[in-house]
Amino acid sequence: MLEDIKKGLMTGLGAVLLTKEKIEESVDKLVKESKIKEEDARKLIEELAGTGQKQAKKVETDVSDFFKKTLSGMNVARKDEIVDLKRRIDALEVRLSVLEGREGEGA
């Protein structure tokens, strides 16, 4: 599920990049038609592309925050918590096998 969401976000970010290309094409066309100066065109491209990138970052942050809140509300264990528990179980199993071995020797 998370992979699908990541793919969706990446597709959205790809759309932002595609939009930047379209912006550049449109602005270059205006320059060729002498409707705007080259210097103004570059500023416009940078401004519009920057806005798109900011929006993409905000969407990414908002989605990430949403999933963090949702998962914490669902009381789902994080991967690092599971790894820690596995480590503790492994250590306890070793200790138990040592103790069982000693019991068998004493009998």
N, C-alpha and C positions, 0 to 999 in steps of 0.2 A: 504494500500500500504506500509506504513512504517513498519507494522508488518511483511509483507513478506520479506522486506529488512532485518529486524532484524533477522528473521529466517535464511535467507541466510548467514548473517554474522556469526551467531552462528554455522551454519553447517560448515562454513569455519574454525572457531576456533576449532570445534570438529575434523576436519581433521588434524589440527596441533597437537592436543593431540593424535590422532590416529597415526600420523606420529612418535611422540615421543615413543609410545609403539613399533612401528616397528623398530625404531632406537635401542631401548634397546634390542629387540629380536636379531637383527642382530649383535650388538656389543657383547652380551652375547654368541652368537654362535662363534664369533671370539675368545673370551676368552676360551671357551671350547675346541676349536681346537688349542689352544696355539699359536695363531697368534698374539695376543696382550696381554699385561699385564692387570690385573684387575684395577690397578690404572689408567693406560692410558685409559682404557675403560670408566671408570667413567668420566674422564675429557672430553672425546670425546662426551659422551652422553650429559653432561651439556652444552658443547659448541654448539652442533647441536640443542638441544632443545631450548637453549637461542636464537639462531638465528631465529628459527621458531616462537617463541613468539614475538620477536621484529618485524618480518615481519607481523604477525597477528595484532599487535598493530598499525603498520603503515597503514595497509589496513583499519582498523577501523577508524583511524584518517582521512585518506584521504577521505573515503566515507562520514564521518560526515561533513567535510569541504565542500565537493562537494554539499551535500544537503542544507547546510546553505546558500551557495552562490546561488544555484538554487532557493531556496525559497525566498531569499531576492530580487532576480531579478524578481520574479514573482509578487512581491508586495502583498504577502499573509500575513494576520495578524497572529501574534503569539498568542498562547493560553493565555498568561498573559495579552496581550493587550485586548483580547476579554473579559476576566474576569473583567478587569478594566472598560471597557465600560459598561458592564452589571451592575456593581455596581453603576456607575454614572447614568445610566438610571433609576435604581430602586430608587435612591435618588431623582431624578427629578420627578418621578411619585408620590412619597410621598409628595413632596413640592407642586406639582400641585393639588393633591387632597385636601390638606390643604387650598390652595388659592381658589379653587372652592367652598369649604365648607364655607369659609368666605364670598364669593360673594353671595352665596345663603342666608346667614343669613342677609346680608345688604339689600337685595331686598324687 
